Amino acid sequence: MTEINQDSFEKELNANENLVLDFYSTECPPCEALAPKFDALDKLYGNDIRFLKIFRQENRQLAEKLGVSSSPTLLFFKNGKQTGDVLRGGIKRSDIMQNLDAMLPEDRVREIHSAIKPKTTETNSLILGAGPGGLAAAIYLAQARIDTLLVDPALPGGQVSTTHMVSNYPGFPEPQPGFMLAHFMSEQAKNAGANMKVAVDINKIDLVKKEVVVDGHETIRARNILISTGASPRYLNIEGEREYYGRGISYCATCDAKYYHDREVVIIGGGNTAVEESELISKFASKITMVQQLPYLTANKVAQERAEADPKIDILYSHEPRGFEKRGDKMVVRIENLESGEKSELISDGVFVFVGMKPNLDLVSDPLEKDEWGYIKVDENMRTSIPGVYAAGDVISKQVRQITTAVGDGTIASLAMARSE
Ligand SMILES: Cc1cc2nc3c(=O)[nH]c(=O)nc-3n(C[C@H](O)[C@H](O)[C@H](O)COP(=O)(O)OP(=O)(O)OC[C@H]3O[C@@H](n4cnc5c(N)ncnc54)[C@H](O)[C@@H]3O)c2cc1C
């Protein structure tokens, strides 16, 4: 791989019709995740496209000139001009290839693609999902000297990496930024000797054969598989929701209710989770407005009665949210009365959305035993109904979904996997 500095960039740009430039830094986990992909693609496309690396910290002038403010950043150039996407963070091989292909004639792209050789990787334990459940399992397995590979379509850390502050994970007297806790966990797993393939495309999961295909051409075969792919909140998919996720809109009362001491909150939803979580939020908030699309709550009767009797809680029946925005430090929820069609706004300090969660199992088609909500059923050793397949964390059928419980599940699963040696 050719490394340049800012002084030689112009010369390279003039000398090469096609060029891709990787701005990297040291102590940068996403840069480490990118490096082997970048090397492998250089071998594949290197006759047609010049692959270059540049150390961002020592070449700030060029970085600034090209608008690069984080590492890694990949820039593509054709005939001296920047082209294609600017790729940052957890960069996938498929995203790079898409940009490289766009720089070449179609027949050459076909030739290059036909040179991609299928690859097989063997491991003892394959962990799907590098969140707290998967990382805890990886630490135990790797420390037991069991060949362990973690695979994740994103960067390691799971939901913790996108959590603003975590104050209830033992061992840290002060609240920790979620991304730091996630970083510590993943570094601990790496230091223990676990291998990682992160920011990859997961194409196929065959639990019975214990095979997973990643990045289109690599088949990973394992003796045991741990599914720790987590769960995702169901989204409302309305304006402003993605934008204010974690910045005024929360999906977890246990995690965030404490930040609303003596403040006003809006809760979207009227089912079991919304109503039960409103009880916890009510311990902190001064006022709660619950927005429920139906003319009644659908939670269990006892919880409903408690919510209806709570003087802090107002319930707006037959209303739906239409969008979110921020005004100063206030959250605005635009709502519509489904009976009259009247539109209005609710202004509060924060919003909780509880319209359901779903396990991340889209790629799993094997007949795993699941509960009525689609979460995987496991025994006390985290074994699933398929021999050699374990599950841990938010993806399993259970009551409490927290970092501590995911880590506990991962620990139990890993010890059972190690015993199955
Ligand atoms: C906004 C927010 C704040 C939170 N705050 C707290 C808190 O303060 N304290 C607390 O204890 N808990 C908190 N939680 C809950 C906590 O984050 C979860 O319980 C915990 O992360 C679950 O860990 P996990 O490993 O099971 O799953 P996750 O953390 O969800 O990790 C799953 C991983 O699997 C990967 N994945 C998905 N699909 C696949 C696939 N097909 N193949 C391979 N990998 C895949 C994902 O990319 C992800 O990295 C919070 C949750 C949210 C959403």
The ligand as an SDF file (V2000), in Angstrom:
LIG
                    3D

 53 58  0  0  0  0  0  0  0  0999 V2000
  -31.0840    4.8210   23.3500 C   0  0  0  0  0  0  0  0  0  0  0  0
  -30.7770    3.6550   24.2500 C   0  0  0  0  0  0  0  0  0  0  0  0
  -30.2020    3.8920   25.4810 C   0  0  0  0  0  0  0  0  0  0  0  0
  -29.9090    2.8320   26.3370 C   0  0  0  0  0  0  0  0  0  0  0  0
  -29.3450    3.1040   27.5530 N   0  0  0  0  0  0  0  0  0  0  0  0
  -29.0530    2.0820   28.3900 C   0  0  0  0  0  0  0  0  0  0  0  0
  -28.4760    2.3470   29.6580 C   0  0  0  0  0  0  0  0  0  0  0  0
  -28.2530    3.5080   30.0330 O   0  0  0  0  0  0  0  0  0  0  0  0
  -28.1950    1.2860   30.4470 N   0  0  0  0  0  0  0  0  0  0  0  0
  -28.4560   -0.0020   30.0670 C   0  0  0  0  0  0  0  0  0  0  0  0
  -28.1410   -0.9280   30.8070 O   0  0  0  0  0  0  0  0  0  0  0  0
  -29.0350   -0.2740   28.8840 N   0  0  0  0  0  0  0  0  0  0  0  0
  -29.3370    0.7320   28.0330 C   0  0  0  0  0  0  0  0  0  0  0  0
  -29.9400    0.4620   26.8320 N   0  0  0  0  0  0  0  0  0  0  0  0
  -30.2150   -0.9340   26.4730 C   0  0  0  0  0  0  0  0  0  0  0  0
  -28.9040   -1.6320   26.0430 C   0  0  0  0  0  0  0  0  0  0  0  0
  -28.2340   -0.8060   25.0980 O   0  0  0  0  0  0  0  0  0  0  0  0
  -29.1990   -3.0050   25.4470 C   0  0  0  0  0  0  0  0  0  0  0  0
  -29.9220   -3.7590   26.3730 O   0  0  0  0  0  0  0  0  0  0  0  0
  -27.8900   -3.7210   25.1100 C   0  0  0  0  0  0  0  0  0  0  0  0
  -27.1110   -2.9700   24.2200 O   0  0  0  0  0  0  0  0  0  0  0  0
  -28.1850   -5.0860   24.4990 C   0  0  0  0  0  0  0  0  0  0  0  0
  -27.0010   -5.6640   24.0920 O   0  0  0  0  0  0  0  0  0  0  0  0
  -26.9890   -6.7590   22.9300 P   0  0  0  0  0  0  0  0  0  0  0  0
  -25.5780   -7.1790   22.7710 O   0  0  0  0  0  0  0  0  0  0  0  0
  -27.9990   -7.8000   23.2020 O   0  0  0  0  0  0  0  0  0  0  0  0
  -27.5210   -6.0050   21.6350 O   0  0  0  0  0  0  0  0  0  0  0  0
  -27.0920   -4.6760   20.8950 P   0  0  0  0  0  0  0  0  0  0  0  0
  -26.4100   -3.7320   21.7700 O   0  0  0  0  0  0  0  0  0  0  0  0
  -28.3200   -4.2280   20.1860 O   0  0  0  0  0  0  0  0  0  0  0  0
  -26.0320   -5.1770   19.8090 O   0  0  0  0  0  0  0  0  0  0  0  0
  -26.4270   -5.9970   18.7480 C   0  0  0  0  0  0  0  0  0  0  0  0
  -25.3720   -5.9480   17.6610 C   0  0  0  0  0  0  0  0  0  0  0  0
  -25.7410   -6.8990   16.6590 O   0  0  0  0  0  0  0  0  0  0  0  0
  -25.4910   -6.3430   15.3810 C   0  0  0  0  0  0  0  0  0  0  0  0
  -26.3260   -7.0390   14.3950 N   0  0  0  0  0  0  0  0  0  0  0  0
  -27.5920   -6.7710   14.0120 C   0  0  0  0  0  0  0  0  0  0  0  0
  -27.9680   -7.6490   13.0640 N   0  0  0  0  0  0  0  0  0  0  0  0
  -26.9280   -8.4950   12.8510 C   0  0  0  0  0  0  0  0  0  0  0  0
  -26.7180   -9.6180   11.9890 C   0  0  0  0  0  0  0  0  0  0  0  0
  -27.6300  -10.0750   11.1430 N   0  0  0  0  0  0  0  0  0  0  0  0
  -25.5210  -10.2670   12.0510 N   0  0  0  0  0  0  0  0  0  0  0  0
  -24.5490   -9.8220   12.9100 C   0  0  0  0  0  0  0  0  0  0  0  0
  -24.7030   -8.7610   13.7450 N   0  0  0  0  0  0  0  0  0  0  0  0
  -25.8760   -8.1090   13.7050 C   0  0  0  0  0  0  0  0  0  0  0  0
  -25.8240   -4.8660   15.5530 C   0  0  0  0  0  0  0  0  0  0  0  0
  -25.1600   -4.0800   14.5780 O   0  0  0  0  0  0  0  0  0  0  0  0
  -25.2870   -4.5970   16.9570 C   0  0  0  0  0  0  0  0  0  0  0  0
  -23.9390   -4.1730   16.9320 O   0  0  0  0  0  0  0  0  0  0  0  0
  -30.2190    1.4990   25.9510 C   0  0  0  0  0  0  0  0  0  0  0  0
  -30.7960    1.2570   24.7040 C   0  0  0  0  0  0  0  0  0  0  0  0
  -31.0710    2.3150   23.8570 C   0  0  0  0  0  0  0  0  0  0  0  0
  -31.6880    2.0510   22.5060 C   0  0  0  0  0  0  0  0  0  0  0  0
  1  2  1  0
  2  3  1  0
  2 52  2  0
  3  4  2  0
  4  5  1  0
  4 50  1  0
  5  6  2  0
  6  7  1  0
  6 13  1  0
  7  8  2  0
  7  9  1  0
  9 10  1  0
 10 11  2  0
 10 12  1  0
 12 13  2  0
 13 14  1  0
 14 15  1  0
 14 50  1  0
 15 16  1  0
 16 17  1  0
 16 18  1  0
 18 19  1  0
 18 20  1  0
 20 21  1  0
 20 22  1  0
 22 23  1  0
 23 24  1  0
 24 25  2  0
 24 26  1  0
 24 27  1  0
 27 28  1  0
 28 29  2  0
 28 30  1  0
 28 31  1  0
 31 32  1  0
 32 33  1  0
 33 34  1  0
 33 48  1  0
 34 35  1  0
 35 36  1  0
 35 46  1  0
 36 37  1  0
 36 45  1  0
 37 38  2  0
 38 39  1  0
 39 40  1  0
 39 45  2  0
 40 41  1  0
 40 42  2  0
 42 43  1  0
 43 44  2  0
 44 45  1  0
 46 47  1  0
 46 48  1  0
 48 49  1  0
 50 51  2  0
 51 52  1  0
 52 53  1  0
M  END
$$$$
